[in-house]
Amino acid sequence: MNDQGVVFRLSWPKQLVGIWLLWTGIVMSAWAQDFSQVPGVVIDHLPKSTRNFIGSPSLIILPNGNYIASHDIFGKGPTPQHTHVFESKDRGKSWQKIAELDSLWWASLFINKGALYLFGTTREYGRMSIRRSMDGGRNWSRVDEGILKEEDGYHCASVPVQVFKGRVWKGMERNVPVTSWGNFQSFVASAPVDADLLDPKSWTFTPRLIYNKSAWGPGNAWLEGNVVMNPKGEIWNLLRVNNLQDDQAAMYRTSDDGQTADSSTVTFIKLPGACKKFNIRFDPKTKRYFTFTNYALPKHRTYKRERARNAQVMLSSPDLETWTIHGIILYHPDIETAGFQYLDWQFDGNDIIVASRTAFDDGMGGADNQHNSNFLTFHRVENFRTYRTPAEWKPLLEGTIDFTVLK
């Protein structure tokens, strides 16, 4: 790794790497790459023959107007668990890779005091880690300069890192033990906006709260929390709940200094699609909170809800507790091999711009399944405050749930 931490290394023996590359080339040559049907703009692509998949999309708009997107890699091929960074200078019409960061996973892009950051973990259930770029994402601090917690077991997603009340906030979890999925202890990390964010002494962490399976109903885990400020000015962490109903989220209050969080404040709300990851942001113009979810459309609700990822719907709420669906923004009828998931997004004037972890046909065998995405794609929801679902998708909603158009 060089001083900027942007070089990654192959960990396989050279002979095995050579065999793998030869085999991959033979397999890929049997297919003709075809992205013509992929929705949006393709930022990056990994054919399933690589045995690697695209995860953790994140998206930010720099002060100069350039867009920066990132994703990590998971799977069983060479070089997983690192992050790629891309730049667009033409508002998302084209993209160029500008960096690769070793030992970074599940990371969120955010800007603070003119610097660009990626906040995640060093690997799957690794150490808590933050990296900084002072030149718009081309060069980054070293991994050893921003380890916030030395022990392993940390988990997060590319959820928003937000600034409220003079502090930077991000929802995190620790999975203990790491030998199985779902042992998520939820907490919130925060630091003063003027602090050195690479210094672990700058950060405060709430106590970790365990999901009470016996007392809180059918869910078996909570994770991927969004730190938000409600209309009363209170700081809450709003989390995905893994259950079969597909419409339940959990939230608990955090103190303004980031020191405390109490399980006695845990509240459950109805949020369609909330058994899968979502991001929440506040629109000052409408004074509403917006999100996108993998709501399981009624015609697909016989399928396993946690894997129903073939649709993304836009929702909003005036108070974080009552959510309204405004329509579908992405959809494919194939629920087994198509997916639009783990969206990160930003307001851009009258539009919303979106980065999606997308599973779609690529002319090279398609996606491994709806979960194991082969694309990072970019999308624009134009005039989102008056968005209307395309006519061909309206029957998927009408007569089954209430949905409205913002005025």
N, C-alpha and C positions, 0 to 999 in steps of 0.2 A: 504494500500500500504506500502511495506517495504522501507528501505532507498534506495534501488536500483530501485524502481519504476517498479517492474516486476510482481506485483500481481494485478489481476483484481477482481472485485467484481460483483456478480449477483445483479441486482437492483430489480428483481421481488420478491414478497413475497414467502417464502419457500413453501407454499402450491401450488402456481401456478407453481413454478419451478419443483416440484415433479410431478405434473400432466403433464407438458410439457415433462419431461424426460421419463415418462411412455409411453405417446403417441408416442414419437419419437422412443422408443425402439420397440413398437408394429409395427409401420410403417416400420422401418428398417429390422425387422425380416422377413417381407414378401418379401424381395428382397435379392438376393445373390450378394454380392460385386464382381465386375469383372472389373479389370483395364487392362486387357490383350490387349485391343485395343487402350489404351490411348497412344498417341505419347510421346516420350521423357521419362524422369524420373519423377515420381510423388513426389513432395516435400510435398504437403499437400492436403487434400480433405475435403470438407464439403458437405454431401448429401443435396439435396434440402429440405428434410423433416425438417431440422433444421431451415429453413426460413432465414438462413444466407448465405452469398456469399463471395467469395474471390476477393479482389480488390488490386490495387496499388502494383504490383510486383516491387521489386527492387533487384539489384544484384551488388556485389562488390567482388573483389579479394584482400584478405589481403596480406601484405608484406610477410607473411610466406607461401603463396600459397594456403591457405584455401579459400573456397568460402563462402560468407555470402549472404543469401537471406532473404527477408522480404515480408510480405503482410499485409494488413489490412482486416477488416471484415465489410461488410455492410449488411443491410437487416432488418428484423423485429423480428428475434429471440433474445434470451438473449445475452448480452455482445457484441454488435456491437461496432464499432468505437474504436477499439484498434488494436495493431500491434503484430504479431508473427514474431520471428526471428529464422532462421535455419542456420546450419553450415554443410558444406561438407569438409571432409579431404581427399577425394579420387577423386577430380576433377569432382564432380557432379554425381558420380555413386550412392551415397547414402547420405541421409540427416537426421539430428537430430535437433529437436527443442531445442533451448538453452535459449530462453527468451520470455516473453510476457510483453508488455508495455501498461498500461492503458492510456487512454486519448491521443492517438496519431493516426493520420489519414493522408492519402495521402502523406506519407513520402518517401523521397529519402535517400538512403544510400550513404555516401561518406567518404573519408579518408582525414584528414588534420593533418600534423605534428605528425603522428603516432597514432592519435586517430580516432576512428570510430564514425560517427555521423548519426543520422536520423533527417531530416529536413522536417517538415510538419505543420499540424494544430492540435489543441487539440480535434477537432471533426469536423463534417460536418459544414462548415462555422463558425468555432470557432476561437480561438486565434492563432496567429503565434507562432510556438513552435519548439525548437531544443533540442535534447537529445544527450548525449555523453557517449561512452563506452571506458574504458581504458584497457579492457581485451578481446578484440575481439568479443564483442557482448553479453557476458553473463550477465553483470551487467551494469546498465545505471543510469545516473543522474536522479534526480526527475523532474517531470513535472514543478514544480514551480521554478526550477533553470534556465530554459531556455525559458521563455516567452518573445518573442521579440516585440510583440504588444498586448496590453491588451484588445483592443476592439475586438468584434466578426466580422464575415463576411469574413474571409480569405479563399482562395481557392488555391489549387495547385495540382500537380500530381507528380508521381515518375519520374520526368524528371531529366536529369543529373545536378548535382552540379559540376561546373567546375572551374578551376583555370586559370586565365589569368592576366598577368600584375600585379602580386603580390596581387591579390584579389580573393576571393571566390565568385562565382556568382550563382544565382538561379532565374528563372522566377516564378513569383507569380501573383495572381489576388485577387481582393476583389469583392465579389458579393453583391451589394447594390441596392435595399433591398434584404435580404436573403429569403424573402417569395416566390420568384420565381426563376427558373433557367435561366441563360443567361445574367444577368446584370453585366458582368465581366469587371472590370477595371484593365487593365494590367499594371504591373510595374516590376521592377527588384530590388532584394535585393542583397547587396554585402558587404563584410567586408575584411579588410586586412588579409592576411594569418597568420600573427603573432599575431593577436588579440585573446582575449578570446571570442570564438564564442558563449558562453552561455550568454554573457553580451549584453543586447540590445543596449548599448551605442557604441558597436563596429560596428553596422550595419548602412548602408546608403540605402535609398530607393528612387528610381526615382519617379517623379510625376506619378500618375495613369492616364492612357490613356483610354478613352471610345471608343468602337467600333462605328464608324459613319455609322449607318445603311442606312441613306439616301444618303450618298455620295460614299460609298464603295461597292455598288452592292448588290448581292443577299444574302450575309451572314447575320446572325442575332446575331453572337457572336464570340469572339475570346478567346482562353484559352489555358492553359497547354504549356506555352512558354518555348522554349529552348534557353538558352544564349550561343552564339557561337562567335568565333572570325573568321572573314573572312580572305582571303589571304592578304588583305591590312593591317591586324592588327587592324581592327575596331571591336568593340563589338556590336553585334546585338541580338535582341530577336526575335526568329522565332516561330510563333504560329499556332496552329490548327485554322481553320476557319469553323464554323458550317454552312454548306450550302448544297444544293442539288447536286452540281456538283461533289463533292468528290475529287477535284484536286487543290484546292486553299489554299495556306498558306499566311500568312502576316508576315512582318518583319519590325522592326524599330530599329534605331541606339540609343545606349546608350553611354554616355560619359565615358572616361577611368577611371574617379574617381567615377563612379556610381551615380553621382548627378543629371544628367539630361537625359531626353528622350523627343523628340519632335514629335508630330503627323505629322509634315511636312515631316518627313523622312519615313513615312509609305509606304511600297512597297508591291505589291502583286505578287506572283510567282506561277508557275504551279508545284505542287508536288502531284503526284497521290496518293490518299488515305488520303489526308491531312484534311478531315473533321472529322477524328478520331485521337486519341493521337499517337504521335511518339516521338522517342528520336534520337538525332543527336550527333555523335562523329566523330573526325578527325583521319584518319589513316596516320601517318607520312610517311610510306613506299610508299604508292601510291599517297600521297598528295591529297587525296580525302576525302570528308565527306560522312559518311554512315548513313543510317537509314533503318527502317523497317516500313511498313504501312499496314493497312487493306484496300488496294486497292480493290475496287469492280470490280471483274473480269467481262469481257464483258458478259458472259453467265448469270451473276447474276445482271446485272445492272437495271433490272426492279424492283428489290426489293428496299426497302427504304435504301438509301445509308448510312445513319448514323448507321444503324443496320447491314450492310453487313460486318461481322467480321469473316467470315469462311476461309479467306486466309490471309497470311502474305507474302509480297514481299520484297525483298532486293533491295535498290536503292543506288546510289552514285552520287556525284556531285563534280566538281572541284572548284566551286565558291559559293555554297549555293543557286544559282538561277536557274541552269539548271540541272535537275535530270533525271537519266537513270535507268530503271528497269533492274535488272540482273537476275531475276527469282523468283520463288515461293519457300519459305522454309517450309511453313505449309499450309495444305489445307484439307477441308472436304466438300463434296458436299451438306450437309444439312445446309442451310443458316439460318434456324430458331432456331435450338437448339445447333449448334456447333459454337464455336468461339475461336480464338486465338487473344488476345488483350492486350493493355497496356504493350507491351513488354519493359523490360529493359534488357540491354545487355552490354557486355564488350569485348574488344579485348583480346585474349589469344593466343599469338604467331601467328600462321597461321590460327587459328580458331576464331570464335565468339561464346561466350557462352550467352545463352538467358534464361530469366525467363518470363513465360507467364501466364497471367490470362486466364485459359482455361475452356471452356464449352464443356463437352464431356460426352458420355455415360459411366456410372459407374456401371451398373447392378443393380442400386438402384433407378431407375426412371429417370436417366439422369439429365441433367442440367434443371433449371427452364426455361431458354431461352438462346439465344446466348450471351446476355449481362450479365446475372446473373451467373457468373462462379462458378463451383463446384471444380475446381482444381487449384493449382499452380504447373506448370510443368517446368522442366529444359530441355534445348535442346543445341546441339552443331552443329554449321555450320562449317564443316571441310573445310580447305583450301578455305576460303571465297573469296579470290582474284581470284580464278579460278572456282568458284562455277557454277555448271550446274543444272538447274531444272530437277528433275526426269522425265524420259521419259513419264510416264503416266500423268504428269501435263503439258507437253509442249503444247498440243492442246488448253489449256485454255488461252495461250498467243499468239501463233503463228497466224499470219494473222490478228491480231487485233491491236496490238501495237508493237512498236519497243522495243526489249530488247537485251542486249549484255552481253558477258562474259568478265570480266576483264582479261587482258593479263599480 
